[in-house]
């Protein structure tokens, strides 16, 4: 994450993270997210994840 100095707790696809609206520093295949940014990612993608679970 751009500007974050915390240790990465999760590693996610850069495409998914960029699609959620979070800013990433450089184009890579995976992005490491700290606890705080992972929580923001989960909140931003909650509706999409719910729809995926329903099988739409």
C-alpha positions as CSV (number, residue, x, y, z in Angstrom):
1,X,0.0,0.0,0.0
2,X,1.2,3.5,-0.7
3,X,2.4,5.3,2.4
4,X,1.8,2.4,4.8
5,X,4.7,1.3,7.0
6,X,2.9,-1.6,8.8
7,X,3.7,-5.2,8.3
8,X,1.7,-7.1,5.7
9,X,-0.8,-9.5,7.2
10,X,-2.5,-10.7,4.0
11,X,-1.4,-11.0,0.4
12,X,-4.1,-10.4,-2.3
13,X,-4.3,-10.0,-6.0
14,X,-3.3,-6.5,-7.1
15,X,-6.2,-6.5,-9.6
16,X,-8.8,-7.1,-6.8
17,X,-7.2,-4.5,-4.5
18,X,-7.1,-1.8,-7.3
19,X,-10.7,-2.6,-8.2
20,X,-11.8,-1.9,-4.6
21,X,-10.5,1.7,-4.8
22,X,-7.4,1.3,-2.6
23,X,-4.2,2.9,-3.9
24,X,-1.3,0.6,-4.6
25,X,2.3,1.8,-5.2
26,X,3.4,-0.3,-8.1
27,X,2.0,-2.8,-10.6
28,X,2.7,-6.3,-9.3
29,X,0.8,-9.5,-9.3
30,X,0.2,-9.5,-5.5
31,X,-0.1,-6.8,-2.9
32,X,0.5,-7.1,0.8
33,X,-2.1,-5.5,3.1
34,X,-1.7,-4.7,6.8
35,X,-4.6,-5.4,9.2
36,X,-6.1,-2.0,8.8
37,X,-6.0,-1.9,5.0
38,X,-7.3,-5.5,4.8
39,X,-10.3,-4.4,6.9
40,X,-10.9,-1.4,4.5
41,X,-10.6,-3.8,1.5
42,X,-13.2,-6.2,3.1
43,X,-15.6,-3.3,3.7
44,X,-15.2,-2.0,0.2
45,X,-15.9,-5.4,-1.4
46,X,-18.6,-6.7,0.9
47,X,-21.4,-6.3,-1.6
48,X,-19.5,-8.0,-4.4
49,X,-18.5,-10.9,-2.1
50,X,-22.2,-11.4,-1.0
51,X,-23.3,-11.5,-4.6
52,X,-20.6,-14.1,-5.5
53,X,-21.8,-16.3,-2.7
54,X,-25.4,-16.2,-4.0
55,X,-24.3,-17.5,-7.3
56,X,-25.4,-14.7,-9.6
